[in-house]
Amino acid sequence: MSTTYGTASSITIPSDGDTIDATDVNTPFAAIWDRHDVLADTAALTAILVPTHGLIRYVRGYGHYVFVTSGTYSASTAASPWILASGDGTAGRWVLDLTSQAQSSVIRSFSCADGLPRGSTTIAKTHDITTTSFWCPCTGDNTAADASRAFMYSEYRYMKFPDVEVGSAIGRHLLFPLNAYMLQGATLNSVKLNLAGTGHGALPAMMPSLAVVRYKPEDNSLASLLAANTLDDASGTIAAYDSLHAITLTCDQNTTVDMEANSYYAVVCNEGHTNALAELRLYNFVLTMTAKGFF
């Protein structure tokens, strides 16, 4: 490893007849070696004497740092270990190279017909998702006359609600576990449900809705990832509603995925009330996340 620290030198290709000595070869390659040699910790980084602007070093467990003597972070007092001062007092800062810590977009998708739904929510009124009664499996709508009848079934392309919900309170919801598709520590940006109505003469008075929640077994608590709790289908015409379309819920709270403490679910509420019909079809979910260093 070289004993001088500076930006990498260019490698000059010699002409015929030129004499090449050790310096011609060692100087540029030493700079390249220094840039990629692994330092044990940040203490070894800050121990480098008289670092210069643009100098890059790699620290185990963190990635590449670049030393800057000008710009936004050159005099930052941000906490260790993201921005560090030189140990010998050289003006400037060691800054974790954010290009090596870039956020990547991650997409996960699964079919609603994959057999994932295993529960129903028991609710007091439409779109009330405050219950934690996520029992599974549940095959009825909790009324005496209907307790033994299945409330959902799948075909190879989709899952659908087989019955008509004509009341103003809807007891049939589908619960889709999401943990298998999540990344620990990622940010969940949005959850999209592709769906389609069937054979409507008018739009249902109560449109389908989507909620995304996290359940914490430790204290039996339920928290929404949307401040408004649920998002209704916004289709404005019969043609749009009965064609394949999507409800896209953009998460605006509790977005950091923590599967050590929580389980995550999408909750789908059926259409209901006036003009409601059976056969609402649910095709697939698409989850969009961002995560550091995921490629």
Secondary structure as a PSIPRED ss2 file (coil, helix, strand):
# PSIPRED VFORMAT (PSIPRED V4.0)

   1 M C   1.000  0.000  0.000
   2 S C   1.000  0.000  0.000
   3 T C   1.000  0.000  0.000
   4 T C   1.000  0.000  0.000
   5 Y C   1.000  0.000  0.000
   6 G C   1.000  0.000  0.000
   7 T C   1.000  0.000  0.000
   8 A C   1.000  0.000  0.000
   9 S C   1.000  0.000  0.000
  10 S C   1.000  0.000  0.000
  11 I C   1.000  0.000  0.000
  12 T C   1.000  0.000  0.000
  13 I C   1.000  0.000  0.000
  14 P C   1.000  0.000  0.000
  15 S C   1.000  0.000  0.000
  16 D C   1.000  0.000  0.000
  17 G C   1.000  0.000  0.000
  18 D C   1.000  0.000  0.000
  19 T C   1.000  0.000  0.000
  20 I C   1.000  0.000  0.000
  21 D C   1.000  0.000  0.000
  22 A H   0.000  1.000  0.000
  23 T H   0.000  1.000  0.000
  24 D H   0.000  1.000  0.000
  25 V H   0.000  1.000  0.000
  26 N H   0.000  1.000  0.000
  27 T H   0.000  1.000  0.000
  28 P H   0.000  1.000  0.000
  29 F H   0.000  1.000  0.000
  30 A H   0.000  1.000  0.000
  31 A H   0.000  1.000  0.000
  32 I H   0.000  1.000  0.000
  33 W H   0.000  1.000  0.000
  34 D H   0.000  1.000  0.000
  35 R H   0.000  1.000  0.000
  36 H H   0.000  1.000  0.000
  37 D C   1.000  0.000  0.000
  38 V E   0.000  0.000  1.000
  39 L E   0.000  0.000  1.000
  40 A C   1.000  0.000  0.000
  41 D C   1.000  0.000  0.000
  42 T H   0.000  1.000  0.000
  43 A H   0.000  1.000  0.000
  44 A H   0.000  1.000  0.000
  45 L H   0.000  1.000  0.000
  46 T H   0.000  1.000  0.000
  47 A C   1.000  0.000  0.000
  48 I C   1.000  0.000  0.000
  49 L C   1.000  0.000  0.000
  50 V C   1.000  0.000  0.000
  51 P C   1.000  0.000  0.000
  52 T C   1.000  0.000  0.000
  53 H C   1.000  0.000  0.000
  54 G C   1.000  0.000  0.000
  55 L C   1.000  0.000  0.000
  56 I E   0.000  0.000  1.000
  57 R E   0.000  0.000  1.000
  58 Y E   0.000  0.000  1.000
  59 V E   0.000  0.000  1.000
  60 R C   1.000  0.000  0.000
  61 G C   1.000  0.000  0.000
  62 Y C   1.000  0.000  0.000
  63 G E   0.000  0.000  1.000
  64 H E   0.000  0.000  1.000
  65 Y E   0.000  0.000  1.000
  66 V E   0.000  0.000  1.000
  67 F E   0.000  0.000  1.000
  68 V E   0.000  0.000  1.000
  69 T C   1.000  0.000  0.000
  70 S C   1.000  0.000  0.000
  71 G C   1.000  0.000  0.000
  72 T C   1.000  0.000  0.000
  73 Y C   1.000  0.000  0.000
  74 S C   1.000  0.000  0.000
  75 A C   1.000  0.000  0.000
  76 S C   1.000  0.000  0.000
  77 T C   1.000  0.000  0.000
  78 A C   1.000  0.000  0.000
  79 A C   1.000  0.000  0.000
  80 S C   1.000  0.000  0.000
  81 P C   1.000  0.000  0.000
  82 W C   1.000  0.000  0.000
  83 I E   0.000  0.000  1.000
  84 L E   0.000  0.000  1.000
  85 A E   0.000  0.000  1.000
  86 S C   1.000  0.000  0.000
  87 G C   1.000  0.000  0.000
  88 D C   1.000  0.000  0.000
  89 G C   1.000  0.000  0.000
  90 T C   1.000  0.000  0.000
  91 A C   1.000  0.000  0.000
  92 G C   1.000  0.000  0.000
  93 R E   0.000  0.000  1.000
  94 W E   0.000  0.000  1.000
  95 V E   0.000  0.000  1.000
  96 L E   0.000  0.000  1.000
  97 D C   1.000  0.000  0.000
  98 L H   0.000  1.000  0.000
  99 T H   0.000  1.000  0.000
 100 S H   0.000  1.000  0.000
 101 Q H   0.000  1.000  0.000
 102 A C   1.000  0.000  0.000
 103 Q E   0.000  0.000  1.000
 104 S E   0.000  0.000  1.000
 105 S E   0.000  0.000  1.000
 106 V E   0.000  0.000  1.000
 107 I E   0.000  0.000  1.000
 108 R E   0.000  0.000  1.000
 109 S E   0.000  0.000  1.000
 110 F E   0.000  0.000  1.000
 111 S E   0.000  0.000  1.000
 112 C H   0.000  1.000  0.000
 113 A H   0.000  1.000  0.000
 114 D H   0.000  1.000  0.000
 115 G C   1.000  0.000  0.000
 116 L C   1.000  0.000  0.000
 117 P C   1.000  0.000  0.000
 118 R C   1.000  0.000  0.000
 119 G C   1.000  0.000  0.000
 120 S C   1.000  0.000  0.000
 121 T C   1.000  0.000  0.000
 122 T C   1.000  0.000  0.000
 123 I C   1.000  0.000  0.000
 124 A C   1.000  0.000  0.000
 125 K C   1.000  0.000  0.000
 126 T C   1.000  0.000  0.000
 127 H C   1.000  0.000  0.000
 128 D C   1.000  0.000  0.000
 129 I C   1.000  0.000  0.000
 130 T C   1.000  0.000  0.000
 131 T C   1.000  0.000  0.000
 132 T C   1.000  0.000  0.000
 133 S C   1.000  0.000  0.000
 134 F C   1.000  0.000  0.000
 135 W C   1.000  0.000  0.000
 136 C C   1.000  0.000  0.000
 137 P C   1.000  0.000  0.000
 138 C C   1.000  0.000  0.000
 139 T C   1.000  0.000  0.000
 140 G C   1.000  0.000  0.000
 141 D C   1.000  0.000  0.000
 142 N C   1.000  0.000  0.000
 143 T C   1.000  0.000  0.000
 144 A H   0.000  1.000  0.000
 145 A H   0.000  1.000  0.000
 146 D H   0.000  1.000  0.000
 147 A C   1.000  0.000  0.000
 148 S C   1.000  0.000  0.000
 149 R C   1.000  0.000  0.000
 150 A C   1.000  0.000  0.000
 151 F C   1.000  0.000  0.000
 152 M C   1.000  0.000  0.000
 153 Y E   0.000  0.000  1.000
 154 S E   0.000  0.000  1.000
 155 E C   1.000  0.000  0.000
 156 Y C   1.000  0.000  0.000
 157 R C   1.000  0.000  0.000
 158 Y C   1.000  0.000  0.000
 159 M E   0.000  0.000  1.000
 160 K E   0.000  0.000  1.000
 161 F E   0.000  0.000  1.000
 162 P C   1.000  0.000  0.000
 163 D C   1.000  0.000  0.000
 164 V C   1.000  0.000  0.000
 165 E C   1.000  0.000  0.000
 166 V C   1.000  0.000  0.000
 167 G C   1.000  0.000  0.000
 168 S C   1.000  0.000  0.000
 169 A C   1.000  0.000  0.000
 170 I C   1.000  0.000  0.000
 171 G C   1.000  0.000  0.000
 172 R C   1.000  0.000  0.000
 173 H E   0.000  0.000  1.000
 174 L E   0.000  0.000  1.000
 175 L E   0.000  0.000  1.000
 176 F E   0.000  0.000  1.000
 177 P E   0.000  0.000  1.000
 178 L C   1.000  0.000  0.000
 179 N H   0.000  1.000  0.000
 180 A H   0.000  1.000  0.000
 181 Y H   0.000  1.000  0.000
 182 M C   1.000  0.000  0.000
 183 L C   1.000  0.000  0.000
 184 Q C   1.000  0.000  0.000
 185 G C   1.000  0.000  0.000
 186 A C   1.000  0.000  0.000
 187 T E   0.000  0.000  1.000
 188 L E   0.000  0.000  1.000
 189 N E   0.000  0.000  1.000
 190 S E   0.000  0.000  1.000
 191 V E   0.000  0.000  1.000
 192 K E   0.000  0.000  1.000
 193 L E   0.000  0.000  1.000
 194 N E   0.000  0.000  1.000
 195 L E   0.000  0.000  1.000
 196 A E   0.000  0.000  1.000
 197 G C   1.000  0.000  0.000
 198 T C   1.000  0.000  0.000
 199 G C   1.000  0.000  0.000
 200 H C   1.000  0.000  0.000
 201 G C   1.000  0.000  0.000
 202 A C   1.000  0.000  0.000
 203 L C   1.000  0.000  0.000
 204 P C   1.000  0.000  0.000
 205 A C   1.000  0.000  0.000
 206 M E   0.000  0.000  1.000
 207 M C   1.000  0.000  0.000
 208 P C   1.000  0.000  0.000
 209 S E   0.000  0.000  1.000
 210 L E   0.000  0.000  1.000
 211 A E   0.000  0.000  1.000
 212 V E   0.000  0.000  1.000
 213 V E   0.000  0.000  1.000
 214 R E   0.000  0.000  1.000
 215 Y E   0.000  0.000  1.000
 216 K E   0.000  0.000  1.000
 217 P C   1.000  0.000  0.000
 218 E C   1.000  0.000  0.000
 219 D C   1.000  0.000  0.000
 220 N C   1.000  0.000  0.000
 221 S E   0.000  0.000  1.000
 222 L E   0.000  0.000  1.000
 223 A E   0.000  0.000  1.000
 224 S E   0.000  0.000  1.000
 225 L C   1.000  0.000  0.000
 226 L C   1.000  0.000  0.000
 227 A C   1.000  0.000  0.000
 228 A C   1.000  0.000  0.000
 229 N C   1.000  0.000  0.000
 230 T C   1.000  0.000  0.000
 231 L E   0.000  0.000  1.000
 232 D E   0.000  0.000  1.000
 233 D C   1.000  0.000  0.000
 234 A C   1.000  0.000  0.000
 235 S C   1.000  0.000  0.000
 236 G C   1.000  0.000  0.000
 237 T C   1.000  0.000  0.000
 238 I H   0.000  1.000  0.000
 239 A H   0.000  1.000  0.000
 240 A H   0.000  1.000  0.000
 241 Y H   0.000  1.000  0.000
 242 D C   1.000  0.000  0.000
 243 S C   1.000  0.000  0.000
 244 L C   1.000  0.000  0.000
 245 H E   0.000  0.000  1.000
 246 A E   0.000  0.000  1.000
 247 I E   0.000  0.000  1.000
 248 T E   0.000  0.000  1.000
 249 L E   0.000  0.000  1.000
 250 T E   0.000  0.000  1.000
 251 C C   1.000  0.000  0.000
 252 D C   1.000  0.000  0.000
 253 Q C   1.000  0.000  0.000
 254 N C   1.000  0.000  0.000
 255 T C   1.000  0.000  0.000
 256 T E   0.000  0.000  1.000
 257 V C   1.000  0.000  0.000
 258 D C   1.000  0.000  0.000
 259 M C   1.000  0.000  0.000
 260 E C   1.000  0.000  0.000
 261 A C   1.000  0.000  0.000
 262 N C   1.000  0.000  0.000
 263 S E   0.000  0.000  1.000
 264 Y E   0.000  0.000  1.000
 265 Y E   0.000  0.000  1.000
 266 A E   0.000  0.000  1.000
 267 V E   0.000  0.000  1.000
 268 V E   0.000  0.000  1.000
 269 C E   0.000  0.000  1.000
 270 N C   1.000  0.000  0.000
 271 E C   1.000  0.000  0.000
 272 G E   0.000  0.000  1.000
 273 H C   1.000  0.000  0.000
 274 T C   1.000  0.000  0.000
 275 N C   1.000  0.000  0.000
 276 A C   1.000  0.000  0.000
 277 L C   1.000  0.000  0.000
 278 A C   1.000  0.000  0.000
 279 E C   1.000  0.000  0.000
 280 L E   0.000  0.000  1.000
 281 R E   0.000  0.000  1.000
 282 L E   0.000  0.000  1.000
 283 Y E   0.000  0.000  1.000
 284 N E   0.000  0.000  1.000
 285 F E   0.000  0.000  1.000
 286 V E   0.000  0.000  1.000
 287 L E   0.000  0.000  1.000
 288 T E   0.000  0.000  1.000
 289 M E   0.000  0.000  1.000
 290 T E   0.000  0.000  1.000
 291 A E   0.000  0.000  1.000
 292 K E   0.000  0.000  1.000
 293 G C   1.000  0.000  0.000
 294 F C   1.000  0.000  0.000
 295 F C   1.000  0.000  0.000
